[in-house]
């Protein structure tokens, strides 16, 4: 039976009541809602219909048990390159508010054969319960007592042995035992995890060990009709850097801001490259950003990203990359969010057990104790915030989580983390790179969103409220489609398309990404209010001074409040490609070169004090100057303007018009934040 998704129509919802007698009850129906606005948003499918299902359930039964929703975007069903993830959403156990995350590994493209959203309600008491979704759309609940307590890799292998090729979502022992920051695993024998807000606990609280989809994947889209998109993905310097660095290109940014020493960063990057065994990414992505590492001894292979190993590394006194991988492997065995336990361990070591810093065996044992709630594990199981309250060190939590470091990354990043309707991570992972490209670059991207003087300065508050409003709308809409947000960031930041050009590639029915995102964010904020979010936006102590500046929180709320649709002043000009197009319509990505010997029309070196442009783990570039000139001119002279890097001097980020002086040493970052 051919179950290839039809042309866009009302999303197909597969609802499963796990508490029904026997093997549960399931029904498939088309999405609809009596509220025209909510109905319209839900029809966009993907994460939008997941949100709509949750809000409709809350409106129908305030205070009731919210369902757990797994959805797939239109781009996933169409088989577009880089679009292969499913979105999981529910009420976050850690915060009590809305949370959604993304899991890969083929699950989304298999589920797209059957439905656009899987809605799980009720709870099953079957031991090791597995919900099997077949190719014909039929579902059944199976008992697998032998899988109870098993690690996610063993679960995948066991279900493959029974069902053959399949894709699964599953939890480890932490998700079964109620650890509040349990993660959810997707992928195969080297799984990837989503830990957002403890969604693994929300899934495990249904009594489920796994969902197993045996339907075949939707076929990948061919190159025909997608030539521009494929060429743009391959031409993006940021996506190429991410593919080469496997998210560890973020060491550039940490070194530039002074959070990691340049020598330590270069050494760590060398260890990463030596251990890197394989690059993996979403289906059809020409610049895969996932890495699998070979560990020393009998450590085996470990899938890892920068944010996870960083949280389990220097802050815990560990200097070896393999030590970080060992702690990450312990997290993956039981299924917990590495960033959350990393913050909890850092707090505990600082306040109670400083002797444990750098003690890999002791730290690993504490992670293993989480499931049984033994000794220190009982303290950690409720999360870092609860631990901070227990220890009386709430003021230390922002530093342990890396939130306070956002102050060095620009005021837009600070505001974004504090106001995001989907938690801090999405606004931290999508870059505010427009600020590094100068005012003209920002104006080209934002269209009719007017910018006040100074908006291009990352360290100044002017215009940051509307920038964050714009970013949040865009992120929400891209996530609705199922297209990779990192890919979208690279294409926009590198000038390979504008927002309307991106929409023409990823919105199946065309339309306005920003208008869709504005509606999604408005409904998220409504759902969060239903679930107890304060009426006034919280101003955490670490960010209060920044948020209170004119142009920050006040401006964001003025642009956000009361608008489900994009306000009239933001209607944009016709689609355009940004930058200087070549014959294919794409920007020429010029490789950096040393211009100290007269390249580009400069006088022959040497000058006594050339400007040094440093990039972690790469050759330095020098530009000869005899007088101060704006940063954008220096980048032009070095043939680096096309990459539009973020540039730092002595740990401070520079704007495009800031003056660079002979003898300066600049740190260049071409990276997409997050991961």
N, C-alpha and C positions, 0 to 999 in steps of 0.2 A: 504494500500500500504506500503510495507516494504521499508523504506528509511534509513536503517542502512548503515553507510558509507562503501563503498567498500574498498578493499585492496588499499594501497597507490598508487595513480596515480596523474595526474594533479589536483590541488585543484579546487573545484567547486565554481565559483564566481556568486553570486546573485547581480546584479546591479539594483539599483532603482533610477530613475530620479524623484525626488519629484516635479519638476516644470512642468512636462508633463501635458497636459490637462486632465481633469477628475480626476481620482484617481491615477495619476502618471503612470509611465511605468516601467516594470521590465523585466529582461532577465537573464537567467542562462547560463553560459558557462564555459569552462575549461580555467584555467590560461595558458597563453603563452606570450612570449615577443620575439622580434626579436634579442635582445641582449642576446647571449647565457649565459653570466654570470648572468644577472638579471633573466633570465628564470629559470636557475638552482636553484637560491636562492628561488624564488617564489614557486618552486615545493616542497620545504620543508614544505609548508603550515603554519598555525599558524601566529604568528606575522611576519614571514618572507614574506608571501604573502601580508600581510597588508602593510608592508614597500614597497614591490615591486610595488603594485598598486599605492601608493602615488608617488613614484619616476617616474614610467612610465607616470603618468598624468602630472607631472611637466616637464618631458622631451618633451612630446608632445605639451604642451602649457605652456611655461615658464611664471611664474607670474600669472597663472590662479587660480581660486578658487579650493583649494585642496578638495577632497572628505573626508568624514568621514567613517572610515573602522572599522568593527567589525569582528574579526576572531577567529577561534578556532584551537588549536593545535591537532596533531595526537593523543597525549595521551588522550585528552578530548574525541575525537571520539571513542577511544578504551575503554573508561570507566576506565582508570587506577586510583588507589587510589591516592588521593591528587590532581588529575588533573580534575578540574571542572570549571575552570574560562574561561571567554572570554576576549580577548584583544581588547581594543579600541585604535584607533590611528588617529591622524590628526596633523595639525599645531597648536601649543599651542598658545592661545591668549595672555598669559602672556609674552612669550619670542619670539614668532614668529618662533620658531624652532620646530623640530620633537618632539613629545611626545607620549608615549603609556602608558596605565595603564591596570589594571586587575579588572574585576568585577565577583562576584560569584553568588550564589543563584540559580543554575540550568539553567541559561540562556545559557551558553556555551553548555551544553549537550543537550539542546533542539535544539539550532541552528544547532548543528552537524548533526541532522537528515536531514536537508534541504540543507545545504551548508557548505563550509569551510570559506567563507568570505562574509559578507554583505557590499556592497559598496553604500553609500548614497551620491548622488549629487543633486544639485539644492536646491530649497526652496519651501515649500508649504505655502499657506496663509490660510489654513483651521484653524479655531479656535480650540485650544486644539487638534491638529492633532496627531493621533495615527496610526503608521504603523503596520498592523497586518500581521504576517507571519504564514501561515497555515501549517498543517502537509503534505499537498501535494505540498508544495513549492510555492503555490499561495500567492500573496500579495495584500493588498488593503489599502487605506488611509481612515480613519474614522475621522469625526469631533466630538469632545467631548468638546463643549464649557464649560460644567460644570466642567471640569478638569483644565481649564486655571487658573493658579495661585495656584493650589492645592499642598499640600505637598506630597512628594513621597509615604508615607504610604497610603494616601487617593487615590492616583492614582492606586496603586496596588489593593486595595480593590475594587475600581470601575471596573477595568478591569477583575478581577476575577468574580465579580458578573455577568458580561456580557458574558465572554468567558469560565468560569470554570477554571480548572487548567491551569496555564500559567506562563511564566517567562517574566519579563520586564526589560528594561532599561528605566529610566525616569529621568527628571530633576524637580527641584523645581522652585519656583518663580524666584530665582536668575539666573537660566539658561535661562529663558524666557526673563528676563529684561536686560540681557547683562552685568551682573557682571563678570568681567574678570577672576575670579578664582572660577566660579561656578563648582560644582562637579556633578558627574553622579552616580545615585543610581542603585544598583542591589540587588538581594535578595528579601525577602518577606516583612512581616509586621515589621520586625526589620532589615532594610536594611543596607548593607555595601556600602561605597562610595569610588569612585576614584576621586581625586582632581587634579591629575597630570597636571599642566600647564593650568588649566581652560578648560579641555575637556568637561565639562558640558556646558560651553558657546559655544564651537565649535558645539556641538550637538544641542543645543537650537537655534542657529543661522540658522538652517535648517527649522525652524518653527515647529519642532517636540516637542511634549510633551513626547512621549514614543514610543518605539518599543515593541510590544507584540508578543511573539512566543507561539503558541498553540500546536506545534508539541510535541509529547512525548519525554522524555529524552532517549538518547541512554542507553542501559542497562549497569550496572556496570560490570567490569571485575570480574570474579570469582577468587578464590584463585589459581585454577589450572593453572600452568605456571607462577605464580607470587609469589611463596612461598618465594623465597629469598628476593624479594623487600619488601614484607609485614613484614617478620621477621626483616629485617634491619631497617625499619621505627619504629617498636616497640622497637628495642634495642638501639636506639640512645639516649644517655643521654641529648643531647641538645634539641631534639624534645620532649622528656619527660618533660624537664624543661619548654619548651614553652607551652606544653599542660597544665601543672600544673599552670603556671603563667599567661597564656593568654596574652602574650607579656609583662606583667608587671614584668616578671623576669628580664627585662632590668634595673629595679631599682638597681640590683646588680652592674651593670656596672657604672651607674651614681653615686652610693654611693662610689664605689672604686675610681673613678676619682675625687671625692670631689665635684661633681656638685649637689649632694643631700646629706645632712647630714645623717649619719647612723641612728640616732634616728628618724629623720623625715621620712626617707625612710621606716624604720620598721613600723612606725605608719601608713603611707600611704598604705603600703602593707597589714596591718591589716584591714584597711577600704575597700580595694579592695576585700579581701577575704570574708569579712562580707557581702558585697553588691552583690557578684557574685551569680547569679541565675542559670546560664546554660552555658555550654561549647558548642561551635559550630565550625565546621570546614568544609573543602572541603569534597566532597563525598568520603567515603571509607578511610579517614585519621584516623589512630589509635591514633594520638596525636593532636586532634583539638585545635587550638590556639585562636579561636574567643570566646569572652565572652559577655554574656548579663547580665546586672546588674539591680537589683531592686532598684529604687530610693525611697527616703523617701517621706512621705505624699502621694499626688496624682501624683507624678512625673512619675509613670509608669515604664516601662522597657526601657533600653537603651543599644544598641550594641555599644561597645567601644573598642579601642585599645590604647596602651600606648602612642604612638606618638601624638595622637589627644588630649587626656586629659592632657598630659604634656604641650603641647603648650597653653592650656587654663587654666593652673593652677598656679604654683609658679611664673612664669614670670609676671603674672597679679596680684600678691599679694594675690592669693586665696590659702588657706591652706587646705580646705575641699575637699575631693574627690567628694562629691555630688555637690559642686559648679561647679567643672569642668564638671561633667556630665550635669548639667543644661545648661551651655554654649554650650556644644556639641549638646545637644538636639535642641537648638536654631539654630545652624548651619545646622543641618539635616533637620529641618522644611523648611528652604528656599533653602537648597542645596548648601552650600559653603564649600570650603576646610578649615577645622579647623586649619591646621598648618599655612596657609597663613593669615587668619584673626587674629590668635593668634599673629603672628609677627607684623601685622599692629597695633593691639591694644596695644601691648607692647611698640612699638615706640611712639605712640600717647600719651600714659600715661606718659612716661618718659619725652617727650619734651613739651607737652602742658597741660596735665591734671593729674599731679601726685596724686591729691586727688581721682581720680577714681580707683587707685590701691586697690584691695580688695573689691570693691563695685560691687557685683554680679549683682544687679538689673540694675545699670547703664551700665555695660558692655553688658549685655543681650539686653538692649534697643538699643545700638549702632549696634549690629548685626542685629536686626530686621529692623533698618533703612536702611540697605544696598539696599534692593529691591526698595524702593521708592526714593533712593538717597537723603534722607532728612538729614539736619544738618551734623553730623559727618559721616553718611553713605555715603554721596557724596565723602568725602575724601578717605574713605576706598575702594570704589568699584573698583578702578583701580589696587589694589594690594599693597603689602608692599613696593616694590621698588619705585613705583610712589609716594607713600606717603612719603618715605624717601627723595626723591628729593624735594617734596613740602615743607617739614619741614627743609630741609637743613642739614639732619643728615645721609647721606649715609654711613658714617663710622660706624654708630651704627647698620646697617642692618644685618651684619654677626652674631653679638651677638644675635639679636632678633630672627634670624632664626636658631640659634644653629650651624651655620657653623664654627665659630671660635673655638667652643669646640672640633671640630675634631682634632685640633692640639694635644689634649691630648690622642687621640685614636690611634695614630700611623701615620707615614708619608704616608703609603700606602693609608689609608683612606682619608687623605688630598688630595693627588694626584688624587685618584679616583673620588672624588666629583668635581674636577676642569676640568677633561678631558672627563668625560663620554659622550658618544654620545647620551644618552637618558635622560639627566638631572642628577641632583645630587642624587636623591632618590635611584635608583637601586644600585649605588655603595656604598651608605651608608648602605643599608639594607643587602647586601651580606657581610659576615664577612671576614676579612683578618686574620682568626684565625690560618692559617698556621704558622704565626710568633710566636705564643705562643707554638707551638709544637716542636720547635727545628729544627735544620738544617736537620737532617735525615728525619724527618716527611715531611718537605717541599720538599726535593729532591724526596721522594717517590711519592708525588702527582704530581710534575711538570715534572717528567720523564727526557727527554733530554734537558729541559730548564736549562742551566747551571746557577749556582748561584755564584756571587762574594763573597769574604769574607765579613762577617757582614750582609748579606741579612736577616738573621734570627732576627736581632735586630729591633724591631718595631720603635724605636726612631732614627734609623740611615737611611741615604738615600740610602745606597748601594742596588742595585738590585730592588728598588721599582718600577722603570719604567716597567720592564718586568713582575713583579708581577701583577701590575695593568692591563697591556696588557693581561695577562693570565686570570685574573678574569673577565675582561670586555667581552672577547670572550666567556668564559664559561657561564656567566649570560645571554648573548644574545641568546646563543644556547638553554639553558634550557627553556627560555621564549618562544622560537619558538615551542617547543614541547607541551607547555601547562602544563607541570609538575611543581609542586610548587617549587619555587626557595629556600624557607626556608627549605623544605624537602631535596632538593639536598645539601644545605649547611650543614645540620646536618649529612647526610650520609657521606659526604666527610671529614668534620672536625672531626668526631668521628672515622674515619678509618674503616668504614663498607663497603667501596668500593673505588676503584680508578675511574678516569675519564672514562676509557674504560669500567669498570664494570657498571658505571652509564649509559653510552651510550647503553650498551646491554639491559638495562631494559627499557629505555624510547625512543630510536630512533626506529621507527617501521621497518625501512629498514636497521638498523645498521648504521655504519659510524662513523665519527670523529666529536665530539661535538665542539672541538676547531677550526677546519677548518671551520665548518659551522658558528660559531660565528664570526670568523675573516671576513668572507664575509659579514655577516649582518652588522657589525660595519662599514666596508668600505662603504657600500651603505648608511648607516645613515649619515655618514660624508659628502658624496656627496650631499645628499638631504639637509642637513643643510647649506652647502655652497650655494646651489641654493636659499635657503631662507634667505641668508644674513649673515650667520655666518662668523666671521672674518677669514681671511686666517691663521693668527697666533693664537695659543691658548691663550686665555685671562689668565692673571695672576692677580687675585684679590688681593687687598692690604693685606688682612688678611692672605693670603697664600703665598705671593710673596717670602719671604725669604726661606720658605721651598721648593717651587717649583724650585728655582734657584740652589739648591744644586746638585752637580754631582750625577747621578743615579736616579734623579727624572724626571722632565719634559723632559730633554734632552734625557734620555734613553727611556722613553715612546714613544716619537716621532720617535726615531730611529727604534724601533720595529714596530711601527704602520704604518709609512708612506710608501706608494707605494706597500703595500701587501694586496691583497684581500684573499689570501690563506695563510695557516700557513707556515712560512719559513721552509726550509729544516732542520735546526738544531733542530727543535722541534719534529721530528718524534719520537714516544714514543715506549717504550718496550711493550711486550705483556701484556694483562690485568692481574691484580693481585688484591687480597684482601689484605688490609693493616692491620697491627697489628697481634697479636697472635690469630689465629682462633681456635675455639673449634670444636666439632664434627659437628655442623651445618654450619661451615664455617664463623661464625660471632664471633666478639669479645665478650668475657665475660664482661658485664657491672657490675663491682663490686661496691656494695654500700659503701660509705665512712664510716669509723669507727674510733673511738678514739684509737690512738696507743700509748698513753702516759703510758700504763701499761705493756709495754714489747711486745705488738703485733708486728708481723713481725720480731722478733728476736732482737728488741731493748732492751737495758738494762732497768730495771724497773725504772719508774719515782719515786720520782720527781727530776728533775733537777731544779735549781733555775730559769732558764729562758727558758722555752719551747717555740718553735715557735707556734704561734697561727694562725690558718687558719680560717678566718671568712667568712661566707656567709650570706647575708642579710636574716633575717627571719628564719634561720635554726640554728641547734646546731653548736657550734664551734668544730673544730678538733685541737688537740694539737700533736705536734711531738717533742720528746725530742732530743736535740742536745747538744753535748759538744764542738763542733767547727763548723766553717762555712763550708757550702757545697753548691754545685750548686742547683738551684731551682728544676731541674728535679729529683734529688735524693730525695729531700724533698717530692715531689709529689709521688714518688715511695714508700717511707716509709709510707705515709699516705693512700696508695691504691687509690690515686686520679689521677694517671697518665692516666688511661683509659679515664677519662672525658676530658683530655687535656684542662683545664680551662685557661682563661687569668688571670694573677696574677698581682696584684698591691701592691706596698708598698709606703705609704705616697702619694698616688695619682699618682705615676709613675709606668708605666707598666714595668714588668721585662721580660727579655729573659730567655730561658731555662737554659743557662749557667751562669746567674748572681748568685753571691753568696748570700746565706741567712745566717743570723747570729743568734745565740741563743738570744732569747728575741724578735725577730722580730714579728710584727703583719702583716699578709698578707691578702689581700682581694681577694677572688676567684670568678671568673665570669664564669659560664657555660651558655652562652646565644648566640642566633643568633641575631645579631644587626638588628634593623629596626622593623617597625610595630607600 
